[in-house]
Amino acid sequence: MSRNLNEPQEPAVETAIAPVLAQPKPLDEPAPAPLEALASEGIPSRFACFVTGTDTEIGKTLVSAAILHKLVESGQRACGMKPIAAGAELRDGELHNDDADMLAAAGNVHLPQNITTPFMLREPAAPHIAAALEGVTIEAVPILAAYTEILAASDSVVVEGVGGFRVPFNDSFDSADLAAQLNLPVVLVVGMRLGCISHALLTVEAIVARGLVLAGWVANTADPDMRFFDENVEALAARIPAPLLGVVPRLEQATAAHAAPFIDLAGLPGWPSSRVTAPK
């Protein structure tokens, strides 16, 4: 039986699971009360998550968009956020990034680009390199402020990270730091290809080491010719201390609508009941 990395090890230390409706917390503040306690007090919860991956180009955006698609179908006002996007092109006088555009199309809350993507960078490179080329310093404050605005305008929020979990943004701030400050449950996308087991388990360790809740993981087919696909999924499921939320095959049309049927988040904290619809 595998060790549950979401639970404290000996000596036991009392911890609390952060509710998804919480505002971003500074690193030195204690986690707020669990969702169950808030629900018992009649305070409604909402769904929000941080989507990270084992690497770049392994399906984070597809899975994030699929989550947004399911939220919209359930009647939620759902908004996607891509805080940092590297690889933008000028179209019709405005910078566009394919990942950010896909999230915008999947959600139904449309806010200005400088809110949903505070750092839109032209160069398709690691964020700290792309930012340096433009004389920009990626900092947490604009991202956290933008997230608060999105939270106020939406019922549900999906924040997609950039690259893998430890991608640097500047000399002292990286993707893991951002996830910790947002303090959201994490959904891990595992790109299924040779080497993914080690990549996934190291990422899981990094997530749990920061006191974050690993809400679940999605196996996305990065290599359609991967041998022993099912055996790799089984090995990961036996070792990752969080539920498998779905296995996304290689899709002829890699759209949010086509990927959504392959993932199931119904058991996650704050996920809307199918009986709940947004007001018209």
PyMOL commands that set and color helices and strands:
alter all, ss='L'
color gray80, all
select helices_A, chain A and resi 35-40+60-73+98-106+113-116+127-133+140-153+175-182+196-209+229-239+256-262
alter helices_A, ss='H'
color red, helices_A
select strands_A, chain A and resi 48-53+78-81+84-86+89-91+94-96+119-121+156-160+168-170+173-174+186-192+214-221+244-248
alter strands_A, ss='S'
color yellow, strands_A
deselect
rebuild
show_as cartoon
